[in-house]
Amino acid sequence: MSKHKNLNSMFGGIIAMLLVCAPSFAQEYTKRTFDWDAETIELFQTLPVQADGRVKPMDSIAGLNLLIFNGKRTLKLEDGTRLSAPEWLLDVMFFPEQAKTYPCFRIQSDEVLVAIDIPATGKRAWYSYNDLLPGLERLEAQGSKISAIDSKQRNATERQIIKLARDIHEFKDLVGAMAIARFTFNTESTPTFQDLLGEKRPGISHLLEKAAAIQAVVASSRDGANPADFNAAQALFGQLDNALQLNQHGLTFLPPPATATDQDTWWRLADLILARFQGVPDLELQMELYASLEQLEQVKTDPEAFKSGLRAFHDNIVAAAEARGEYGKIPLEVSLYKADVFWNSLYLFMLGFLLCGVTWMAPRQRWLWWLAWACVLGGFTLDVYGITMRCIIRERPPVVTLYDTILFITSSIVLVSLLMEWLTKQRIALPVAAILGAAGMFFAGKYELEEIKSAGDTMASVVAVLDTNYYLAIHVTTIALGYAGGLLAGGLAHVWVLAKLFGFRKNDKSFYQGLTRMTYGVVCFSLLFAVFGTIMGGVWANDSWGRFWGWDPKENGALLICLWFLVVLHARMGGYIREHGFMVMCILGAVVVSMSWWGVNLLSVGLHSYGFTSGALFALITFWAVEVVFILISVGQRLVDGWNGPSPPIAK
């Protein structure tokens, strides 16, 4: 859809003399004095909106933005009231002055406040738009200055200033989504326009109905026959352009007509205004939807009238989206976020691990063990359900982004662990599944915000190199299984080393032999999928870039996993390492996997440089440091105990 610069010559000539009249708004502070009821919230959250390359529910727009601003998908007000994301966005759009008092912006550091001349509180706190208003001019200046600095060279405070500046701009855009529906015009300039428009201060929908007549007046007065009408038209279109400016980055929630230039792109409210004055045909539905929004603005203080109007708007826009084949997954996405399956799976994994701990103290209470099984299996089921729903919504394989890899690898680790527990019944793999499952889902929850900040969504359109389902399904999925096996082998090795360190079941050789066999099998599993996934990655690279191998950092990382586990297996089979050495090398294998999975992305070079996040660097360094310390303690303990001669080959 063309923007301002693509207007026809008549409209473009008038807009050249714009910004002469300020927009007219109701100045009073309209406050919501009632609670949004369940039906209103459901109608609002299931409205379709196009963003980040796909049509998604308004619920996702609300939840993702509030998560970025606030760090949570719910908002706690100063009086203790909690607003869900859809309730918050309803207030932002229809009661913006009230929403500007909500403490929805999380400030992590006092240095940010000092930089924009806002009094600091001495701790991390939440601020409203109005709280930050005195410093917004300075914030914009600081943001412009910092944006000229390379992102890798910015310090923590500068990154937070940039984030806050972007958050404020996003908030203004959300406020502007409905600002245009509150716009009214001064039409008292000449008798011609008074007779034409009728209403004393009409809204834009009334102006759109009279678009052809307005253009006729402009055409008849352009030759100087009626300068008063021509000047009045200039002023009118100046006001109209001011209205367009309010919505230039607004939400795209109007389906375009079939005759639109870009049929796959939904419209902002401003796009409809431009299209109407350009003479685009078949705009009856869009004009009806626009008029419905103006009506909603007028009745917003009456909850029943607002709900009735929202229902009519919802039904019309849903019917249009269904006709375009773009609504079917909207309710599914709303239900996915409402169920919050990934955080709930975290709670189940944690509960399962606690129950495993209780069973170690009360081994005869078998019902506790089966309850632990149920919790871990429930967490796994929720994880798989969430992954499946994401696949259906995006029509993509389970692994597309870095966020996807966390979910998929976690579920793979848990599945393999549960299968090992079922086969061995040693009560080792189940607690490993629980603790690694909990760690994975916690990591996913923490990284989700980083993914949203960089891509706008965890289900946004993928980068071009990933936009091929066939190779994506084969290469990325299999290489992720290789990652999962390497991490699980490292987890089992930790159990072996810790058991040795603390003398757990020190006289039970079968316990340690069984644990070693499990670790050995998982290493073979990891190597198989890592090698196959790396080879298929080369096939994909040859198809996409015309070369099988290019020594790209990500390719080198995948190769390093294969080489490392080949070294581990050959060293064990050749007798160069015994059980203890094998376990230490498996722990180092987990470090190698983390380097390939996340570390190379931090280099931000090569064809696989997508997915960079500065927040991962500290986590990775911490993980590597902890593993090195753990290995040193383990080796030191082994040296103190002495070496007991060569161990037999690992039983297969």
Secondary structure as GFF3:
##gff-version 3
##sequence-region A 1 652
A	DSSP	three_ten_helix	4	6	.	.	.	ID=ss1
A	DSSP	alpha_helix	9	15	.	.	.	ID=ss2
A	DSSP	alpha_helix	38	45	.	.	.	ID=ss3
A	DSSP	beta_strand	48	51	.	.	.	ID=ss4
A	DSSP	beta_strand	54	57	.	.	.	ID=ss5
A	DSSP	alpha_helix	58	70	.	.	.	ID=ss6
A	DSSP	beta_strand	74	76	.	.	.	ID=ss7
A	DSSP	beta_strand	82	84	.	.	.	ID=ss8
A	DSSP	alpha_helix	85	94	.	.	.	ID=ss9
A	DSSP	alpha_helix	96	99	.	.	.	ID=ss10
A	DSSP	beta_strand	105	107	.	.	.	ID=ss11
A	DSSP	alpha_helix	110	115	.	.	.	ID=ss12
A	DSSP	beta_strand	125	127	.	.	.	ID=ss13
A	DSSP	alpha_helix	129	132	.	.	.	ID=ss14
A	DSSP	three_ten_helix	133	135	.	.	.	ID=ss15
A	DSSP	alpha_helix	136	147	.	.	.	ID=ss16
A	DSSP	three_ten_helix	151	153	.	.	.	ID=ss17
A	DSSP	alpha_helix	156	179	.	.	.	ID=ss18
A	DSSP	three_ten_helix	180	182	.	.	.	ID=ss19
A	DSSP	alpha_helix	191	197	.	.	.	ID=ss20
A	DSSP	alpha_helix	204	209	.	.	.	ID=ss21
A	DSSP	alpha_helix	211	221	.	.	.	ID=ss22
A	DSSP	alpha_helix	227	246	.	.	.	ID=ss23
A	DSSP	alpha_helix	269	278	.	.	.	ID=ss24
A	DSSP	alpha_helix	284	298	.	.	.	ID=ss25
A	DSSP	alpha_helix	303	323	.	.	.	ID=ss26
A	DSSP	alpha_helix	330	339	.	.	.	ID=ss27
A	DSSP	alpha_helix	341	361	.	.	.	ID=ss28
A	DSSP	alpha_helix	366	394	.	.	.	ID=ss29
A	DSSP	alpha_helix	402	424	.	.	.	ID=ss30
A	DSSP	alpha_helix	429	455	.	.	.	ID=ss31
A	DSSP	three_ten_helix	464	466	.	.	.	ID=ss32
A	DSSP	alpha_helix	469	471	.	.	.	ID=ss33
A	DSSP	pi_helix	472	476	.	.	.	ID=ss34
A	DSSP	alpha_helix	477	502	.	.	.	ID=ss35
A	DSSP	alpha_helix	509	545	.	.	.	ID=ss36
A	DSSP	alpha_helix	553	573	.	.	.	ID=ss37
A	DSSP	alpha_helix	579	597	.	.	.	ID=ss38
A	DSSP	three_ten_helix	599	603	.	.	.	ID=ss39
A	DSSP	alpha_helix	615	641	.	.	.	ID=ss40
###
